[in-house]
Amino acid sequence: MALTHGEVITEVACNLLEPSKIGGDKVQLEVNKLAGEEGMGVGKGYYTDVSQEEIIERYMKLNSLA
């Protein structure tokens, strides 16, 4: 999914269905490769959700309070 910001910036969104198999690092590399082939620059990706590790950490903290 892509969202344009003005005429020169496009934000690419990707839903990672199995981040333990194909994570953001692999997506970033592929986007870098494809954009480079088209002569475009790429910024650093970011996450909008919590990671699996953070979910586990939060659960463990909650569990220790019970």
C-alpha positions as CSV (number, residue, x, y, z in Angstrom):
1,M,0.0,0.0,0.0
2,A,1.4,3.4,-0.8
3,L,0.4,6.9,0.3
4,T,1.7,10.0,-1.4
5,H,2.9,13.0,0.5
6,G,3.1,15.8,-2.0
7,E,4.7,15.2,-5.4
8,V,8.0,13.7,-4.4
9,I,7.4,11.5,-1.3
10,T,5.6,8.2,-1.2
11,E,5.1,6.2,2.0
12,V,4.9,2.5,1.5
13,A,3.0,0.4,4.1
14,C,3.4,-3.3,4.6
15,N,1.5,-5.6,6.9
16,L,3.9,-8.2,8.2
17,L,1.8,-11.3,8.6
18,E,4.6,-13.5,9.8
19,P,7.4,-11.2,11.1
20,S,9.4,-14.1,12.5
21,K,9.8,-15.4,8.9
22,I,10.0,-12.2,6.9
23,G,10.7,-9.2,9.1
24,G,11.0,-5.5,8.5
25,D,14.7,-5.8,7.8
26,K,14.0,-8.0,4.7
27,V,11.2,-5.7,3.6
28,Q,13.6,-2.7,3.9
29,L,16.2,-4.4,1.8
30,E,13.8,-5.3,-0.9
31,V,12.3,-1.7,-1.0
32,N,15.8,-0.3,-1.2
33,K,16.6,-2.6,-4.1
34,L,13.5,-1.9,-6.1
35,A,13.7,1.9,-5.5
36,G,17.3,1.9,-6.4
37,E,16.5,0.2,-9.7
38,E,14.1,3.1,-10.4
39,G,16.5,5.8,-9.3
40,M,14.6,6.7,-6.2
41,G,15.9,7.2,-2.6
42,V,14.5,5.4,0.4
43,G,14.2,6.4,4.0
44,K,14.3,4.2,7.1
45,G,11.3,2.1,7.8
46,Y,9.3,2.2,11.1
47,Y,6.8,0.1,13.0
48,T,3.4,1.2,14.1
49,D,2.7,-1.8,16.3
50,V,4.5,-3.4,19.2
51,S,6.9,-6.2,18.5
52,Q,6.4,-9.8,19.6
53,E,9.2,-9.4,22.1
54,E,7.4,-6.4,23.7
55,I,4.2,-8.3,23.9
56,I,5.9,-11.1,25.8
57,E,7.7,-8.6,28.0
58,R,4.4,-6.9,28.9
59,Y,2.7,-10.2,29.6
60,M,5.5,-11.3,31.9
61,K,5.3,-8.0,33.8
62,L,1.5,-8.4,34.2
63,N,1.9,-12.0,35.2
64,S,4.4,-11.2,37.9
65,L,1.9,-8.7,39.4
66,A,-0.8,-11.3,39.8
